[in-house]
């Protein structure tokens, strides 16, 4: 499973599908505008950052000890 899916599945749902919200380009719905709230945007940012870190790992990029 893609890292975004893994993390999105592990987060509390609260009526938001972060996967759909992050890839959709249409005008946001009222529910999607909830991402303007800190309690929703922080998990979304974590999902993106985690997926990016996993992609770097897949490319062989590792942090220095």
C-alpha positions as CSV (number, residue, x, y, z in Angstrom):
1,X,0.0,0.0,0.0
2,X,1.2,3.5,-0.7
3,X,2.5,5.4,2.4
4,X,-0.2,8.1,2.0
5,X,-2.9,5.3,2.2
6,X,-1.1,3.7,5.2
7,X,-1.1,6.8,7.3
8,X,-4.5,8.1,6.1
9,X,-6.0,4.8,7.2
10,X,-4.4,5.0,10.6
11,X,-5.6,8.5,11.4
12,X,-9.0,9.2,13.0
13,X,-11.6,9.6,10.2
14,X,-13.7,12.5,11.5
15,X,-15.5,12.4,8.1
16,X,-12.5,13.4,6.1
17,X,-10.9,11.4,3.3
18,X,-7.4,12.9,3.1
19,X,-6.4,10.8,0.0
20,X,-9.3,12.3,-2.0
21,X,-8.8,15.8,-0.7
22,X,-5.1,15.8,-1.5
23,X,-5.5,14.7,-5.1
24,X,-8.8,16.3,-6.2
25,X,-8.5,19.5,-8.2
26,X,-12.2,20.6,-8.2
27,X,-13.6,23.3,-6.0
28,X,-13.5,22.3,-2.3
29,X,-16.7,21.3,-0.6
30,X,-17.7,22.6,2.8
31,X,-16.2,19.5,4.5
32,X,-13.0,19.9,2.5
33,X,-12.7,23.5,3.6
34,X,-12.4,22.1,7.1
35,X,-8.7,21.6,6.2
36,X,-8.3,25.3,7.2
37,X,-8.7,24.1,10.8
38,X,-5.5,23.3,12.5
39,X,-6.8,20.0,13.9
40,X,-7.4,18.8,10.4
41,X,-4.5,20.3,8.5
42,X,-1.8,19.0,10.8
43,X,-2.6,15.3,10.2
44,X,-2.8,16.1,6.4
45,X,0.7,17.7,6.5
46,X,2.0,14.7,8.4
47,X,0.6,12.3,5.7
48,X,2.4,14.3,3.0
49,X,5.7,14.5,4.9
50,X,5.6,10.8,5.8
51,X,4.9,9.8,2.2
52,X,7.7,12.1,0.9
53,X,10.2,10.5,3.4
54,X,9.1,7.0,2.3
55,X,9.7,8.1,-1.4
56,X,13.2,9.3,-0.6
57,X,13.9,6.0,1.2
58,X,12.7,4.2,-1.9
59,X,15.2,6.2,-4.0
60,X,18.0,5.3,-1.6
61,X,18.2,8.6,0.3
62,X,19.0,8.1,3.9
63,X,19.7,10.7,6.7
64,X,23.2,10.9,8.0
65,X,23.8,9.4,11.4
